């Protein structure tokens, strides 16, 4: 029973509640305290290219979309 997303297996285990609880206990993703998986973009939810300075919490792609409205200027 392997799957990329652990919730896909729920369909198979729906009729076996004890095995489903054990599966959830051992395979559910844990809350991340630090590292790449702990910081996400507040707009789109991406993990990578995160800008956390000044409490922005945007990825670089979303920052480019919103920067002009926020008052940032592009130099050069």
Backbone bond lengths (Angstrom), bond angles and torsions (degrees), N, CA, C in turn:
res aa  C-N    CA-C-N  psi(-1)  N-CA   C-N-CA  omega(-1)  CA-C   N-CA-C  phi
1 X - - - 1.452 - - 1.516 110.17 -
2 X 1.270 117.92 77.88 1.451 119.71 176.98 1.516 109.12 -111.88
3 X 1.312 115.27 142.65 1.461 120.83 178.17 1.507 107.63 -154.02
4 X 1.335 116.54 151.24 1.455 119.20 177.14 1.522 110.38 -65.60
5 X 1.310 115.82 -44.99 1.457 120.86 179.85 1.524 107.64 -103.48
6 X 1.310 117.60 122.04 1.455 120.60 -173.52 1.526 112.27 -65.17
7 X 1.330 118.62 -18.92 1.470 120.90 -179.51 1.528 112.82 -76.85
8 X 1.342 118.02 -16.38 1.461 120.82 178.59 1.527 111.44 -66.24
9 X 1.307 116.88 -24.59 1.453 121.44 -176.83 1.529 110.25 -79.40
10 X 1.321 117.92 -14.92 1.460 121.17 -178.28 1.527 111.82 -57.47
11 X 1.331 116.90 -34.28 1.456 120.48 -179.30 1.524 110.53 -60.41
12 X 1.323 116.60 -38.68 1.461 121.00 -179.52 1.520 111.79 -74.91
13 X 1.322 116.80 -33.05 1.465 120.66 -174.10 1.525 113.38 -96.15
14 X 1.316 117.88 4.89 1.464 120.70 -176.33 1.524 112.20 -59.90
15 X 1.325 117.32 -33.16 1.465 120.36 -177.96 1.529 112.43 -86.46
16 X 1.330 117.06 -4.57 1.469 121.54 179.68 1.528 108.94 -122.86
17 X 1.340 118.78 82.60 1.469 121.00 -172.74 1.530 114.48 -64.06
18 X 1.325 118.73 -33.23 1.466 120.51 -179.18 1.526 110.28 -68.34
19 X 1.343 116.28 -44.44 1.463 119.67 178.40 1.526 111.08 -67.06
20 X 1.344 116.34 -33.55 1.459 119.77 179.52 1.523 110.72 -66.33
21 X 1.330 117.67 -42.66 1.466 120.54 178.33 1.521 111.60 -63.31
22 X 1.313 116.90 -39.59 1.463 120.66 177.98 1.529 110.43 -66.44
23 X 1.330 116.81 -40.10 1.463 121.37 178.42 1.519 110.96 -62.67
24 X 1.333 116.86 -44.38 1.466 121.17 179.02 1.525 110.58 -63.41
25 X 1.325 116.35 -42.03 1.463 120.94 -178.80 1.527 111.90 -59.08
26 X 1.321 116.85 -40.59 1.461 120.16 -174.47 1.525 114.61 -95.33
27 X 1.324 118.99 -15.77 1.450 120.43 -173.23 1.520 115.23 -119.91
28 X 1.313 118.93 -4.94 1.464 120.47 178.86 1.524 109.29 -70.55
29 X 1.322 117.98 140.73 1.461 119.16 179.16 1.520 110.96 -69.16
30 X 1.326 116.06 141.74 1.464 119.61 -178.43 1.523 111.07 -89.40
31 X 1.302 115.82 158.21 1.456 122.07 178.15 1.515 108.73 -67.88
32 X 1.326 116.48 129.16 1.455 121.11 -178.45 1.524 109.80 -89.41
33 X 1.324 116.15 131.68 1.463 122.21 -180.00 1.531 111.26 -92.40
34 X 1.331 117.06 -34.41 1.462 121.29 -177.79 1.516 108.05 -152.54
35 X 1.321 116.28 167.31 1.450 121.06 178.74 1.512 112.10 99.37
36 X 1.314 115.40 -170.27 1.459 122.41 -174.57 1.524 112.29 -63.40
37 X 1.300 118.07 -40.21 1.460 121.63 -175.69 1.512 114.85 -76.86
38 X 1.314 118.73 -7.16 1.464 120.13 -177.00 1.515 112.75 -89.21
39 X 1.326 117.44 -23.50 1.467 120.49 -176.87 1.522 109.79 -110.15
40 X 1.320 116.30 123.76 1.456 120.33 177.87 1.522 109.29 -125.61
41 X 1.313 115.71 159.65 1.455 121.77 176.62 1.523 108.12 -69.67
42 X 1.325 116.78 133.57 1.458 119.90 -178.67 1.517 112.04 -74.97
43 X 1.321 116.93 -12.07 1.466 121.03 -177.45 1.531 112.32 -98.31
44 X 1.336 116.82 -47.81 1.471 119.23 -175.05 1.527 113.40 -117.35
45 X 1.331 118.85 -17.25 1.458 121.12 177.18 1.516 115.70 91.86
46 X 1.340 118.72 9.85 1.471 120.99 178.13 1.520 110.35 -69.22
47 X 1.326 115.16 153.91 1.455 121.10 178.23 1.523 112.12 -95.45
48 X 1.315 117.62 -35.09 1.451 121.00 -170.40 1.520 111.82 -91.15
49 X 1.342 116.43 162.25 1.465 124.38 177.34 1.519 110.46 55.39
50 X 1.313 116.10 49.39 1.461 122.68 -174.44 1.525 110.79 -88.99
51 X 1.336 117.12 131.81 1.465 122.54 176.45 1.521 107.38 -107.97
52 X 1.316 115.53 106.13 1.461 119.89 -177.51 1.513 113.06 -103.69
53 X 1.327 117.19 -3.34 1.454 120.95 -177.02 1.528 110.43 -64.19
54 X 1.304 116.60 142.05 1.466 124.76 -178.35 1.530 112.11 60.52
55 X 1.322 117.52 20.35 1.459 120.34 178.68 1.519 114.05 71.68
56 X 1.343 117.61 25.33 1.466 120.39 -176.96 1.533 112.20 -71.03
57 X 1.334 116.98 -48.26 1.465 123.07 -178.44 1.524 113.09 55.03
58 X 1.331 116.44 49.17 1.457 123.09 174.47 1.516 108.76 -118.96
59 X 1.328 116.50 154.14 1.453 119.40 167.15 1.525 106.61 -81.04
60 X 1.318 117.24 167.83 1.459 119.42 -174.23 1.528 112.14 -66.66
61 X 1.337 117.28 -30.38 1.458 120.20 179.72 1.534 111.00 -68.72
62 X 1.314 116.96 -44.35 1.469 120.58 178.96 1.525 110.67 -69.42
63 X 1.325 116.68 -34.63 1.457 119.77 178.67 1.519 110.82 -62.18
64 X 1.327 117.48 -39.89 1.465 120.41 178.47 1.521 111.41 -62.41
65 X 1.330 117.18 -35.62 1.462 120.73 179.11 1.529 112.34 -69.95
66 X 1.321 117.52 -36.68 1.454 122.28 -170.03 1.531 113.28 -101.19
67 X 1.319 118.16 -14.13 1.466 122.16 -170.38 1.525 113.03 -58.90
68 X 1.303 117.68 -43.14 1.462 120.28 -177.37 1.529 111.26 -64.84
69 X 1.325 117.77 -38.52 1.461 122.13 177.93 1.528 111.58 -66.96
70 X 1.333 116.30 -28.85 1.459 120.81 -178.92 1.523 112.16 -83.84
71 X 1.342 118.42 -11.41 1.454 121.02 177.37 1.504 115.22 105.28
72 X 1.330 118.27 6.51 1.456 120.96 176.85 1.530 109.04 -79.34
73 X 1.326 116.00 143.88 1.454 121.35 178.32 1.512 108.95 -113.61
74 X 1.329 116.46 147.41 1.452 121.31 176.75 1.528 107.92 -97.72
75 X 1.316 115.14 119.87 1.463 120.63 178.50 1.516 109.26 -97.54
76 X 1.317 116.77 149.91 1.473 127.26 176.31 1.499 112.46 96.79
